[in-house]
Amino acid sequence: MKKNKRRRQFYNDKDRNTSWTEEPKGRYIDFADKYALGEGQTNKYDESARNMHRDALKQIEKTKKIRKNILSVFLAVVLIATGYTLMDVYMIRHAKPAEMLISNNDGANSSMSEMTVSLASEKIESVSLDNSAMLDAVISQARNSGCNSIVFDAKRSDGTIGYQSSLAEVDTYNAMSDAGNDSTGSLKKLADNDILPVARISCYVDNVATNANPSMAVTDTNGIYKDKDGDSFLNPDSDDAYGYIRDIIRELNDCGVQVFILTGCDLPGSISSSYNDGFDVLVEKLNAEFDGKIKFLQEVRVELKGTNSESDKISETLLDEEIKSLESINDNQIYAVYSGAEHKVIYDLLSENGINNFILE
């Protein structure tokens, strides 16, 4: 009875011939495909049908794998690009602008000349101001050594001018030499890369302008005065000599240079007392001329050897001892450091000793 009842239930089931509602899962199997023939089945083995089906399955798997690899590569590229973008945004937002190297310790009303600067500078050749490959190398080198600024010779100790100047006097004296092709563009590019450009000017030692215009020169009974090295000097009391120095500073300031290092401000001891020379005297006049809007620094030259009588090999320990023995400088001075050691080594040792105003020559 039970058996007949189950039969009736089976044959009377209205959903008996409907499709299975659950979606098929897993991979296709082909163990019976060799017996498939067209739309029907047969017990005759057909190798070609089996191979066709297997090839189709392999092609489907291959396509899926290719798509998966393409998607993985795309996601990896997007992830890396996003990471670099976020890193650039972070560095830009947290980078210390070149202007921040100049700090105001005396209140909002202090002039530029009274502010304190922290310059870790790399000395470069003026010809590198080409706004091209040489300048890019300068920027890279400054970053590698940890420097936040560069120093270039705007007016050298021989009297030549190291930047592209438009001053009539520079042209008249034929003073420009070994200057970069694009000084103005280079100064802007340095600032855009958060590297402060600093101009160094040899003030009174000048063998070019004194010969071209002897009225500006220090003279003696024999004509233009020359020291034991054969150098001649601009007269600190000459209005024309002062105007020449001032105009060079003004031209560079108009190009964005805010900090100047003045050297060669003192005449030889044998004649110094006869003139109003010296760093302080000149800076006082310049500050009045520029309303204190420029920072002037006096260079203090030091040499770090890092060697002793027993060995010529440079030792960081000896370098550190020499740095610790350096005389302190004031806010208007900067060390010009000469050493045979690598700049990065000197930079690290100076920083560890709390010295943050220096030029690596």
C-alpha positions in Angstrom: 0.0 0.0 0.0 2.7 2.4 1.0 4.6 1.6 -2.2 1.5 2.3 -4.4 0.9 5.5 -2.4 4.4 6.8 -3.1 3.9 6.0 -6.8 0.7 8.0 -7.0 2.4 10.9 -5.2 5.2 10.8 -7.7 3.1 10.6 -10.8 0.5 13.1 -9.5 3.2 15.7 -8.6 2.5 18.8 -10.9 6.1 20.0 -10.5 7.6 16.7 -11.6 9.0 17.9 -14.9 10.0 21.4 -14.0 13.7 22.6 -13.9 15.8 22.4 -10.8 15.7 25.7 -9.0 19.2 25.7 -7.5 22.0 27.2 -9.6 24.7 24.8 -10.7 28.0 25.3 -8.9 31.6 24.2 -9.4 33.4 23.3 -12.6 32.2 21.4 -15.6 33.1 17.7 -15.8 33.8 15.9 -19.0 34.1 12.2 -17.9 30.9 11.4 -20.0 31.4 13.8 -22.8 33.0 11.2 -25.0 29.6 9.7 -25.4 27.9 12.9 -26.4 26.9 13.1 -30.0 25.2 16.3 -31.4 22.1 17.0 -29.4 21.6 13.4 -28.1 23.6 10.6 -26.5 25.1 7.4 -27.8 27.2 4.5 -26.5 29.6 5.0 -29.4 32.9 6.6 -28.4 33.6 10.0 -30.2 37.0 11.4 -29.5 36.5 14.5 -31.6 33.5 15.6 -29.6 35.4 15.1 -26.3 38.4 17.1 -27.5 36.2 20.0 -28.8 34.5 20.3 -25.5 37.8 20.0 -23.5 39.4 22.7 -25.7 36.4 25.0 -25.2 36.7 24.6 -21.4 40.5 25.3 -21.5 39.9 28.4 -23.5 37.3 29.6 -21.0 39.8 29.0 -18.1 42.5 30.8 -20.0 40.3 33.8 -20.7 39.4 33.9 -17.0 43.0 33.8 -16.0 44.0 36.6 -18.4 41.2 38.8 -17.1 42.2 38.1 -13.5 45.9 39.0 -14.2 44.9 42.2 -16.0 42.7 43.2 -13.1 45.5 42.5 -10.6 48.0 44.6 -12.5 45.5 47.5 -12.8 44.7 47.4 -9.1 48.4 47.4 -8.3 49.1 50.4 -10.5 46.2 52.3 -9.0 47.4 51.4 -5.5 51.0 52.5 -6.2 49.9 55.7 -7.9 47.6 56.6 -5.0 50.4 55.9 -2.5 52.8 58.2 -4.3 50.2 60.9 -4.7 49.4 60.8 -1.0 53.1 60.9 -0.1 53.7 63.9 -2.4 50.8 65.7 -0.7 52.1 65.0 2.7 55.6 66.2 1.8 54.3 69.4 0.2 52.1 70.2 3.2 54.9 69.4 5.8 57.9 70.7 3.9 59.7 73.7 5.4 59.5 76.5 2.9 62.7 78.5 2.1 61.2 81.5 3.8 60.9 79.6 7.1 64.7 79.4 7.3 64.5 83.0 8.4 63.0 83.3 11.9 61.7 86.4 13.8 62.9 86.4 17.4 62.1 90.1 18.1 58.4 90.4 17.3 56.3 91.0 14.3 57.7 94.5 13.7 61.3 93.4 13.4 63.1 94.1 10.2 64.7 91.4 8.0 68.2 92.6 9.1 67.3 91.8 12.8 66.0 88.3 12.1 67.9 85.1 12.8 68.8 82.7 9.9 69.5 79.0 10.0 71.5 78.2 6.9 72.9 74.8 6.2 74.4 75.8 2.8 76.2 74.1 0.0 78.7 76.3 -1.9 78.2 76.0 -5.7 79.9 77.4 -8.8 78.0 80.4 -10.3 78.1 78.8 -13.7 75.7 76.2 -12.4 72.9 78.8 -12.4 71.8 77.6 -15.9 68.2 76.7 -14.9 68.9 73.4 -16.6 70.9 70.2 -16.0 73.6 71.8 -13.9 71.1 73.4 -11.6 69.2 70.1 -11.3 72.4 68.5 -10.2 72.9 71.3 -7.6 69.5 70.8 -6.2 70.0 67.0 -6.0 73.4 67.4 -4.3 72.0 69.9 -1.7 69.3 67.5 -0.8 71.6 64.5 -0.5 73.9 66.4 1.9 70.9 67.7 3.9 71.4 71.4 3.0 68.5 73.9 2.9 70.3 76.6 0.9 73.0 77.3 -1.6 75.7 80.0 -1.8 77.0 81.3 -5.0 79.7 84.0 -5.7 77.9 87.0 -7.1 81.0 89.2 -6.9 84.3 87.3 -6.6 87.5 88.3 -4.8 89.1 89.1 -8.2 86.3 91.5 -9.0 84.5 89.4 -11.6 80.7 89.1 -11.5 79.2 85.6 -11.3 75.6 86.1 -12.4 73.8 87.5 -15.5 73.8 91.2 -14.6 72.1 94.1 -16.5 74.1 96.8 -14.6 75.7 99.3 -16.9 78.8 99.4 -14.7 79.3 95.6 -15.0 79.1 95.9 -18.8 81.4 98.9 -18.9 84.0 97.2 -16.7 83.6 93.9 -18.7 83.3 92.3 -15.3 80.9 89.4 -15.9 82.7 86.0 -16.1 81.6 82.3 -15.8 78.0 83.3 -15.1 75.1 80.8 -15.6 72.9 81.2 -18.7 69.8 81.9 -16.7 70.5 83.4 -13.2 67.0 84.8 -12.7 65.2 81.6 -13.6 67.6 79.6 -11.5 67.0 81.7 -8.4 63.3 81.2 -8.8 63.6 77.5 -9.4 65.7 77.1 -6.2 63.1 78.9 -4.2 60.4 76.7 -5.8 62.3 73.7 -4.5 62.5 75.1 -1.0 66.2 75.9 -1.3 67.2 79.4 -0.3 69.6 81.2 -2.7 72.3 83.1 -0.9 74.7 85.5 -2.7 78.2 86.1 -1.5 79.9 89.4 -2.4 83.6 90.2 -2.0 83.2 93.9 -1.3 86.4 95.9 -1.4 88.9 93.4 -2.9 88.5 94.1 -6.6 91.0 93.9 -9.5 88.5 94.6 -12.2 86.6 97.8 -11.3 89.7 99.5 -9.8 91.5 99.1 -13.1 88.6 100.1 -15.2 87.7 103.1 -12.9 90.7 104.2 -10.8 88.7 106.9 -9.2 87.0 104.2 -7.1 90.3 102.6 -6.0 92.5 103.0 -2.9 95.6 104.8 -4.1 99.0 105.7 -2.8 101.9 107.7 -4.1 102.5 105.1 -6.9 98.9 105.2 -8.1 96.5 102.3 -7.4 97.4 100.6 -4.2 98.3 96.9 -4.3 99.0 94.6 -1.4 101.7 91.9 -1.2 99.5 89.6 -3.3 99.1 92.2 -6.0 95.4 92.8 -5.2 93.8 96.2 -5.4 90.9 97.6 -3.4 87.8 99.7 -3.8 87.8 102.8 -1.6 85.3 102.4 1.3 84.9 106.2 1.4 84.1 106.5 -2.3 80.5 107.1 -3.2 80.9 105.5 -6.5 82.5 102.4 -5.0 79.7 102.1 -2.4 77.1 102.7 -5.2 78.6 99.8 -7.2 78.3 97.4 -4.3 74.8 98.6 -3.5 73.6 98.3 -7.1 74.7 94.7 -7.3 72.9 93.9 -4.1 69.7 95.7 -5.3 69.7 93.8 -8.6 69.9 90.4 -6.9 67.4 91.4 -4.3 65.0 92.3 -7.1 65.5 88.7 -8.3 64.5 87.3 -4.9 67.8 87.0 -3.0 67.1 88.1 0.6 70.4 87.0 2.3 73.9 88.2 1.4 77.2 87.1 2.8 79.8 90.0 2.7 83.5 89.2 2.6 86.6 91.4 1.9 85.2 94.3 4.0 88.5 95.0 5.7 91.4 96.7 4.0 95.0 95.5 4.8 96.1 96.5 8.3 98.8 98.9 7.0 96.1 101.2 5.4 92.9 100.3 7.2 93.0 103.1 9.8 92.9 105.7 7.0 89.5 104.5 5.7 86.0 103.8 7.1 86.2 100.1 6.2 84.8 97.0 8.0 81.7 94.8 7.9 79.7 96.8 10.6 80.3 100.2 8.9 79.2 98.9 5.5 76.2 97.0 6.8 75.0 100.0 8.7 74.9 102.0 5.4 73.2 99.2 3.5 70.5 98.6 6.2 69.7 102.3 6.0 69.6 102.1 2.2 67.3 99.1 2.1 65.2 99.9 5.2 66.5 96.7 6.9 64.7 94.4 4.4 67.9 92.4 3.6 69.9 90.1 5.9 73.7 90.6 5.8 76.0 88.0 7.2 79.8 88.1 7.9 81.7 85.0 6.9 83.9 83.3 9.5 86.3 80.9 7.8 87.3 77.7 9.5 89.2 74.6 8.4 88.4 71.1 9.7 91.2 68.6 9.1 90.2 65.6 11.1 93.8 64.2 11.0 96.8 64.1 13.3 100.5 63.7 13.0 100.3 59.9 13.2 97.9 59.4 10.2 96.6 61.4 7.2 93.3 59.4 7.3 90.3 61.7 8.3 88.8 60.7 11.6 85.2 61.6 12.5 86.3 61.6 16.2 89.0 64.2 15.4 86.6 66.2 13.3 84.1 66.2 16.2 86.8 67.5 18.6 87.7 70.3 16.2 84.0 71.3 15.8 83.6 71.4 19.6 86.6 73.8 19.9 85.2 76.3 17.4 84.7 79.8 18.7 81.0 80.8 18.9 79.5 83.2 16.4 76.7 85.8 16.6 73.4 86.0 14.7 75.1 88.1 12.0 77.9 85.6 11.2 78.2 82.3 9.4 80.9 79.6 9.3 82.5 78.9 6.0 83.8 75.3 6.5 86.7 74.0 4.5 87.4 70.3 4.9 88.6 67.2 3.0 85.8 65.2 4.5 82.5 64.5 2.7 79.9 67.2 3.0 77.3 64.8 4.5 79.8 63.8 7.3 80.5 67.5 8.1 76.8 68.4 8.0 75.9 65.6 10.4 78.7 66.5 12.9 77.9 70.2 12.8 74.2 69.5 13.4 74.9 67.1 16.2 76.9 69.9 17.9 74.1 72.4 17.5 75.7 74.5 14.8 73.1 75.4 12.2 74.6 78.4 10.3 77.3 77.2 8.0 78.6 76.9 4.4 80.1 73.7 3.1 82.8 74.9 0.8 
